[in-house]
């Protein structure tokens, strides 16, 4: 198998992706909040909450906050915390 060589541009793109990984994950969590607001069935809400839980774990949110959000499963609480996390990341 040939050795993979990246151009300088490709190296910069890869580097920037990993530098902004937290911001990308917060953006995806924001999309999940929107989807949770719009979800109509309980099954879909449960799947979205599981994805939100996984996203918060990947973002290294303190377990106490995650358990509170997951215990209430209130989208408003998740959205409020997300806004705080976004503010801290800037």
C-alpha positions in Angstrom: 0.0 0.0 0.0 1.4 3.4 -1.0 2.3 5.9 1.7 -0.3 8.7 2.0 1.1 12.1 1.5 -1.0 15.2 2.1 -0.5 18.6 0.4 0.2 21.6 2.6 -3.4 22.7 1.9 -4.8 19.4 3.0 -2.6 19.5 6.1 -4.0 22.9 7.0 -7.6 21.7 6.5 -7.0 18.7 8.8 -5.2 20.8 11.4 -8.1 23.4 11.4 -10.7 20.7 11.7 -9.1 19.3 14.8 -8.5 22.8 16.3 -12.3 23.5 15.9 -13.6 20.1 16.9 -15.3 21.5 20.0 -17.0 24.3 18.1 -18.2 21.7 15.5 -19.6 19.4 18.3 -21.4 22.4 19.9 -22.9 23.2 16.6 -24.2 19.7 16.2 -25.6 19.8 19.7 -27.4 23.0 18.7 -28.9 21.1 15.8 -30.1 18.4 18.2 -31.8 21.0 20.4 -33.7 22.2 17.3 -34.6 18.7 16.4 -35.8 18.0 19.9 -38.1 21.0 19.9 -39.6 19.8 16.6 -39.8 16.0 17.5 -43.3 14.7 17.5 -43.0 11.1 18.7 -41.6 9.8 21.9 -39.4 7.3 20.1 -37.8 10.1 18.1 -37.3 12.2 21.2 -35.6 9.3 23.0 -33.2 8.7 20.1 -32.4 12.4 20.0 -31.8 12.6 23.8 -29.4 9.6 23.5 -27.5 11.5 20.8 -27.4 14.6 22.9 -26.1 12.6 25.9 -23.3 11.2 23.7 -22.5 14.6 22.4 -22.2 16.1 26.0 -20.0 13.2 27.0 -17.7 13.8 24.0 -17.6 17.5 24.9 -16.4 16.5 28.4 -19.3 18.3 30.1 -19.2 17.6 33.9 -21.2 14.5 34.7 -23.4 16.3 37.3 -24.6 18.7 34.6 -25.2 15.8 32.1 -27.2 13.8 34.7 -29.3 16.9 35.6 -30.1 17.6 32.0 -30.8 13.9 31.2 -32.8 13.6 34.4 -35.2 16.4 33.5 -35.0 15.9 29.7 -36.1 19.5 29.3 -35.0 21.0 26.0 -35.0 24.5 27.5 -32.4 23.6 30.1 -30.3 22.0 27.4 -30.6 25.1 25.2 -29.7 27.4 28.1 -26.6 25.4 29.0 -25.7 25.2 25.3 -25.8 29.0 25.1 -23.5 29.2 28.0 -21.1 26.7 26.5 -21.1 28.5 23.2 -20.3 31.8 25.0 -17.4 30.2 26.8 -16.0 28.7 23.6 -15.7 32.1 21.9 
